[in-house]
């Protein structure tokens, strides 16, 4: 997800630079590229890769697998 944000910032920075739009110092193409690089570095470091909307799904799947094994061994 952070890589998509970085790509969007790079695109905006490119458009500002290509059209030679004069902007404030905060929204210059260089500052947007630096923020994009920060998001790309965070993505490469693994920030945000463990987010899940449903919580920890690995714990639920491991308990389901063990319960089906127990019922199968009782036969």
C-alpha positions in Angstrom: 0.0 0.0 0.0 2.8 2.4 0.8 4.4 1.7 -2.6 1.1 2.9 -4.3 1.3 6.1 -2.2 4.9 6.6 -3.3 4.1 6.0 -6.9 1.3 8.6 -6.7 3.6 11.1 -5.2 6.2 10.5 -7.8 3.6 11.0 -10.5 2.5 14.3 -9.0 6.1 15.4 -8.6 6.8 14.5 -12.3 3.7 16.5 -13.5 4.8 19.5 -11.5 8.3 19.3 -12.9 7.2 18.6 -16.5 4.7 21.5 -16.6 7.1 23.8 -14.8 4.3 24.8 -12.4 5.5 27.3 -9.8 4.3 26.1 -6.4 5.0 26.8 -2.8 8.2 25.5 -1.2 6.3 22.7 0.6 4.7 21.3 -2.5 7.7 21.5 -4.8 8.6 18.6 -7.0 11.8 17.9 -4.9 9.9 17.8 -1.6 7.2 15.4 -3.1 10.0 13.1 -4.5 11.6 13.0 -1.0 8.3 12.1 0.6 7.8 9.5 -2.0 11.2 8.0 -1.3 10.3 8.0 2.4 7.2 6.0 1.7 9.1 3.7 -0.7 11.7 3.1 2.0 9.0 2.3 4.6 7.5 -0.2 2.1 10.9 -1.8 1.6 11.4 -2.1 5.3 8.2 -4.0 5.7 6.1 -1.3 7.4 2.4 -2.1 6.9 2.9 -5.6 5.6 1.3 -7.3 8.6 -1.9 -5.3 8.7 -5.1 -7.3 8.5 -8.7 -6.1 8.6 -10.0 -9.2 10.3 -7.3 -9.5 13.0 -4.9 -12.4 13.3 -6.2 -14.9 10.8 -3.2 -17.2 11.3 -4.3 -18.1 14.8 -7.8 -19.0 13.6 -6.7 -21.2 10.8 -4.3 -23.1 13.0 -7.1 -23.9 15.5 -9.4 -25.0 12.7 -6.8 -27.4 11.4 -6.2 -29.0 14.7 -9.9 -29.6 15.4 -10.5 -31.3 12.1 -7.5 -33.6 12.8 -9.0 -34.6 16.2 -12.3 -35.6 14.7 -10.7 -37.5 11.9 -8.6 -39.6 14.4 -11.6 -40.6 16.5 -13.1 -42.8 13.7 
